[in-house]
């Protein structure tokens, strides 16, 4: 029987690849193989659902806490309407929270809305040595995980960064790096130059970020139960009493009741700026951004020199994608209080979102003399 030579060649290639895959897994430690299900893919989609970026990450806690590369978060930040999702086990989960306040050592912590997920074992006190064996697990969507054996070629940034002996697909930035004991010691981060081998950031800054997250969770657990007014009590008699009632509802997360109380306060006193501000905040918490904007605009009419009003108005505009309006609001905030660090930071972000990087960088320069740490965060966003 005549056999097509090209068919035979293709079959040989397939058998070679399969054999290589088995060989790769055969020499990979069992402790690493068991943790491949904790490797995830991180996607950034635009408002229409089109994928604009992807990367890798890995789960460090079964509640859905994930380590990934700053680069994918920077892509998500570029537009307010971008959506970040994480795929694990063939299921995509929405982002619940960004736990890292800044990109420390090129890594960030995110949390997805999930539970009982597979997680990796960590060694956050790993001491790297040149020549030591490591294993990189790259998460490839739809094709399982790829295991790459390597060694440490170099140690950089005061033992915070190691250079690997292998080249890794840039889309695999965020992939976990295991030691020979099957513990994750770092994550692949994007190189400065395309022709360099991929580097891995070690996890030395992660414990502090986790500790900050745990403290924030502890504070949230102390939220009081929903407020219930006493039975057979008289109704509030004036605008201030309705305002205070709205505050009690708001503090206990009874938002719809708070809205009604604030509205009644404003019906009695249309020039009550705090009632407009709190009403806007509640609308914002409920995702009713257009209503929040209108409430903050009314507050600005009553109290045109309020820094707080323009900061909140600008934030609501950004969420709605109205970046030019956000610039106007934050500019007014800086006019009211020229040395307010948060106002200059927000104005820099608003300029960046409009595409005016020159104006955004000018805010960074101004911010350096007011709050260097916040200025550095703005700079990191502008240069990525």
N, C-alpha and C positions, 0 to 999 in steps of 0.2 A: 504494500500500500504506500502511495506517495505521500510524504509529509511535507508540509510547507515549512521551509527553513526559518522564516520569520516567526512562525508559531512556536517552533522548538526553542528559538532564542528567547522569546517572551516567557515561555514556561520555565526555562533555566533561570531567568532573572527573578521570577516569582519565587521559585524554590530557594534561590540564594538569599532573597530578602527574608523569607520565612525562617530560614536557617539562622540568619544573622539575628533576627528578633529573639528566637529561642536562646541563642548563645548569650545575647545581652541580658535577658532575664535570668539565665542560668547562673551568671556570675554576680548578679545583683543580690545583696543580702535579703533574706526572707523578711526581716523586720521592715525593710523599705518597701518590698512588694506589697505587704499587707496594708500599707498606708496610701497606696495610689488613689484610692477612692476619695481621699481628702483633698486631692488636687482639683481646682475649679477653674472655669473660664469666666473672665469678666468682660462684659460687653458694654459699649456705649452706643446708644441709638439716638438719632435725632427725633424731633417731634412727630415725624411721619413713620417712625419705626425702622428707618434705614440704618444699618450698622455703619458706624463711622470709625470705630476703633475696637480693638480687642486685646486682651492680655491674659495673664495667668495669675493665680493666687492659690492659697491653701488655707484650710480651716484649722484654727488652733483651739477652738472651743466648740463643743457640740451645740451651743446655743446660737451659733452662726457667726462667730467672730472670725474674720479672715484677714490675712496679711497679703498685700499686693504692692506693686510698684507704683511710685508717685506718678509716673508718666500717664497711666490710664486715668487717674483722678484728674490730672491736668486737662486731658481731653474732655472729660465730663464737665469741668468747670468752664470751658470755653463759651458755652451758651447756657443760659438759665433753663431753657426748655429741653436740654439733653437729658436722656434717661439712662441710668446705670442699672444693669441687671447682672446677676451671677448665676451661672449654670452649673449644677452638680447633679450627678445621677440622671441626666437627661431632663431635669426639671429646672426652669428658670425662676429665680426668686428676686423680688424687688429689694432695693436698698432700704434698710430701716434707719441707719445712722452712720455718720462719718465720725469715728471715734478720735482720730488724730487731729490735733489743732494745726499741725504743720507737718511738712515732710521731713521727718527726722531720719537721717541716714538713708534717704531715698525710699523709705518704706512708709506705708500708712496702714492703719487698721480700719476696716469697715465692718458693719454688721448687717446681716440680711434677716428678713422676717422668716425664721425657720427654727426647728428644734430637733434634737436627737440626731445630729449629723455626725458622720465619721470625722475624726480629727487626728492630727499628727502629734507625735511626741517631740517635745522641744528641749534643746540644750542652749539656754540663754547665756551661759557662762563659758562657752567654747573658746579655747585658746588655739588659734590656727598656727600651723607649722608648715613651712615650704616642703613639698613632697608628699604630704599626707593625702590619702585617698578620700575622695568624696563622690557622691552620686547625685546627679541632677535629674529630677523627674519633671519632664515637660508635659503639660496638659494640652493635648491636641483634640479639639472638639470633634466628636464623631469618630475618632480613631483611637480612643483609649489614651494611655500614657506611654511616653517614650522614656526609656532609662538610659542615661549616659554616664559612663564611668569616667572619672577624671582625677587630676591631682591639683594641689594648690601650687601655682607658679610664683605668686608674689603676694605680699601682705602690704596693704596701703592704709592711709588715714588712721594711724595709731591703732592698728588691729581692728578697725571697723569695717574694712573692705578687703576682700581677697580676689585675686585674679585667677581664673580657672584655666586649665590646659585645653579646653574645648571651645568651639564656636557654637553658639546657640541662636536659634531663630529669634529675632527681636520681639516677635509676638509672644515669646515664652518668658519675657521679663515678668518677674513675680513668681517664677517657679521655685519650689523648695530645693534646698541643698542639704543632703543628709551626710552625717559622718558614718564611720564604719560600724557604729553601734545601732544604727537605724534611728538616730535622732536628728531633727531638723536644726541646723546651725545657722542658716542664712537663707537669703532669697536672691535670685538673679535680678540684677538691675541693669538698665540700658547703659551701654558704654558711651563715653564722650565722643569717640570717633567710630565710624562704621567698620574700619579695618582692624579694630582691636578685638581681642578675645573678650567674651562676656565676663563681667565682674559680679561678685556676690556680696551683698551687704549683710553683715552679721546682725544678730538680734539684740545687741546690747541696749538699745533705746526702747525696746518693746516693753519690758517690765514697768517702766514709768508710765507709759501710755495706758497699759492695762490697769494700773493702780488708780490713775485718774478716772478711768471709766467706771471702776468699781465704786469709787466715792460718789460719782454722779448718780449711779443706780441707787445707792444707799439713801441719798437725799430724796430721790423720787418716791421711795417707799414710805417716806414720812408725810406724803400728801394727805390732808385730812379728808374724811368722808364727805359726800355731797351735802351741802347746807340745806337744811329743812327749816323754814320759818316756824316758830311756835304756833300751835293752833289757837284760834280765837284771839288773835292779836289784832290791834288796829292797824290799818294801812298806813304807810308812810305819809307824812303830812306835807312835805315840801320836796323840792328838787334834790337837796343834799341828802335827805333820808333815802330817797330812791337810788341815788348814786351809791351810797354806802351799802344798800341792799344788793345792788348790782355787783359791787366788789366782793361781797360774801359769796354770791353765786359763782362769780368768775374764779375765785380762789379755790372753790370746791369742784371746779370743772363742770358746773351746771350752766353751760354757755348760752343755751337758748333762753333760759330764764334771766340770765344776766343781760342779754340783749333787750328784753322787754323792760327790765328795770331801768337801764340806761336811757332807752327811748322815752320812758315816762318822765325821767329826770329832765331830759331836753325839752319835752313838751311844756313842762313847767318853767324851765329857764333855758331858752334857746341860745344863750350866751355863756354856756357852761363848758369851757374848753376841756376839762378833765373827763367829762362824760363823753365828749366826742372822741377823745384819745382812747379811752377804755373800750368804747364801742368799736372803734377801728381795730383794736388789738384782738377783741373776741372774734370779729369777722375774719381776721387774718388767721387765727387759730383754726377756724372752721373751713378754711380754704376759699372763703368768699372775698377774693382779693379786690374785685371791683367795688364792692360795698365798703371794704376797708379803706380804699383810696378816697372814696367820697367822704367818709367820716373824717379822715385825716385832713382833707382839704377844707372841710368846715371848721375844724379845729384851728387851722392856719389863719382862717379869716378872723376868728375871734381873738387868737393870740399869735400875731404874725412874727413875734420875736422868740418863739419857742424852738430851741434846738431839738428837743425830743420829737416834736411834731414832724419836722422836716426829715429827721433820720428815719422815722417809721414810714413816712410817705415815700421816701426814696427806696426803702427796702421793698415795699409793696409794688412799686413800679418795676423794680428789677424782676420780681417773681412773675409779673405779667409780661415781661419782655419789652417794656416801654423804657428803653435805656436812655434815650435823650431826656425824657421827663425825669428819670432818676438823677441824671447829671444836674439838672436844674434844682431839684430838691436838695441834693447833697451840697451843691454850691452855696445855696442859701444857708445851710447849716454851718458851713465854714465861715461865711460872712458874719453870722451871729456870734460864733465862738472860734476865732482863727487858730487857736492852739488846741483844739479838740482832736485828739489822735483818731478816734473812731470815725469822725466825720471825714477827715482827709483820706483815711483808708477806704471808706465806702465810696468816696468820690473817685479815687483811683480805680477801683473795681468797675464803677459805672463807665468811666472813660474807656477802660479796657474792653468792656462789652460792646461799646459803640464802634470799636475799631481804632480809636484815637490813642495809640500807644504813646505818642509824644506827650500828650497831656497827662496820661496815666503815670508816665515816668516822672513828670514834674511833681506830681503828688507824692511819689516815693521820695524825691529829694527834699520836699518840704517836711515829710513825715520823719525823716532821719533825725532832725533836730528836736522832734517832739517825743517820739517813741521808737527807738531803734529796733526793738524786737518786732513790733508790728510792721515797721518799714521793711524788715527782712522778709517777712511773710508776703508782703505785697510784691517785693522784687522777685521772689521765687515764682509767683504766679505769672508775672509779666515776662519772664525769660523762658518759661516752659512752653 
